[in-house]
Structures are given as structure tokens and as C-alpha cells.
Amino acid sequence: MITILNAIFCLMIAVRLFTFDRNNCRHKVKYSWLAWLMVVSSAAVSLFSFFNLPHRANLAQVLMNTSLLICLLKSKGNISTLCRSGK
């Protein structure tokens, strides 16, 4: 059950990042690569669960993915908002 929940959250993270609309934001290569890496890795977790490949999840991973999903939803999928430091 917890593996399926983790897969759902990871799929939601991948979809949110994949559907990010840049509008008038500047294109930054390092954030684009980071977003690509996050999409691929979170989609891979979902595919592992879908095809019953060996993959385990624990409560800490589910909580981490939940908090990442909440932050991405709040920032509308903008990775640079998450990485910026408050000065």
C-alpha cells in the first residue's frame, strides 16, 4: 500500500514538472536539467511500481515526496523558486 502511495505521489511530481508553463520567466539551463532529472527519476519510481519491478518504499520516502509535491504545487512547478535562497 505504501509503495503504491509513493508511486502516485511520484507520478504527480512528474506531471506537475512536465506541465510547467514558463510564461515570461528566463530560461536557466541548470534548473532545466534539475527539472529533467526530477521528472525522469520520479516517473521511474512510478513505472517500477506499475510493472511490479523490485522497488520498496518506506514512510520517510513517502513523506519526503509528499512535501516535495506540496512545494511544487505551491510554486506552480517552478524549480528555481525552490532553489533560491532568501536573502
Secondary structure, DSSP 8 states (H G I E B T S, - for coil): -HHHHHHHHHHHHHHHHHT---TT----HHHHHHHHHHHHHHHHHHHHHHTT-S----HHHHHHHHHHHHHHHHTTT-HHHHH----
